[in-house]
Amino acid sequence: MNPPENHRTDPLDIAAAWSAEGRQIALATVVETWGSAPRQAGSQLVIDAEGNFEGSVSGGCVEGAVIAEAVDVIASAKPRMLEFGVADETAWRVGLSCGGRIKVYVEPLA
Amino acid sequence: MERALLLSLNEERRARRAAIVVTDLETGSGRLVRQAEALQDPLDEALREGFRSGKSRQIESDGRTFFLNVHLPSPRLVVIGAVHISQALAPMARIAGFELDVIDPRTAFATPDRFAGSNLHADWPQEVLARQPLDAFCALAALTHDPKIDDFPLQAALEAGCFYVGALGSRKTHARRLERLAANGVPEDKLQKIRAPIGLDIGASNPAEIAVAVLGEVIAALRGKGPGAAG
């Protein structure tokens, strides 16, 4: 019996599969949202040390920045909290064009 | 997150059991809470609320910040009838994140060629549903309009509290179906829950478009936007 399609793109199934291959990985999770954030709290993204990823924490607006941070998290083995707001030139170069704000927790899989 | 925690979580998800991962956002330590364990937990109130609503959220307790990631079983769509509509519905539902079963005892319809990649059961619904019972995280779409095949799973879906129950067929076919189910002891308030004619009214005029209408109606029911939803 073939697994359903979504198992091949489910971040937690992918995380287990990548980890079983011996790859070092991090999980990014949306923990808080304000305003019109694109993905709800609990949405997850899995990232490996080479920057390969599966899943999403926004509509594609901030994934690039989360992946870059996740590669550092894997190297340091320390979790990190990231915050993204409206796209502007202040704290982050990227942001959410929808006007929402999100907090993303990035942790290594130990 | 510890690898062992991830593996336990995936095991619960595969078994279609609800679970919550509690992460201490200061220390990074995490643990898995199953539904039966919530009552004995120091965070019991927040955990029970999580299991009830399905909403993941950050909470404060004793000056610490925790994230509760709620994992409810993924919605499962059970399609009765390996018909033309089901051939379009199966891949669409999978892409939308549903687990999917197609059941049809007519072996001429239920062929692997017509349903590549689907969980296809060329068996009577009675047999398949005895092995894989319906639950509140299931939707059932009866698409054969043959009472011999559709009636049993429709009744089973109403009794199991499936979040969506839909049946294909003309108004006349459906009126006769309601009479049969009532005669079989299904109470009136449950009969009212069957969506018929099936699917959102989008003017669907071929099998693939009807599949879109059915999937849209299932999602509306799942997200509490269907007719009869509160609010």
Interface residues (C-beta under 8 A of the other chain):
Chain A: M1 N2 P4 E5 N6 L12 D13 A15 A16 S19 L27 T29 V31 E32 Q40 A41 G42 K78 P79 M81 K103 Y105 E107 P108 L109 A110
Chain B: M1 E2 R3 L6 L7 L9 N10 R13 T23 L25 G28 K55 S56 R57 Q58 F67 N69 V70 S74 P91 R94 I95 G97 F98 E99 L100 G117 N119
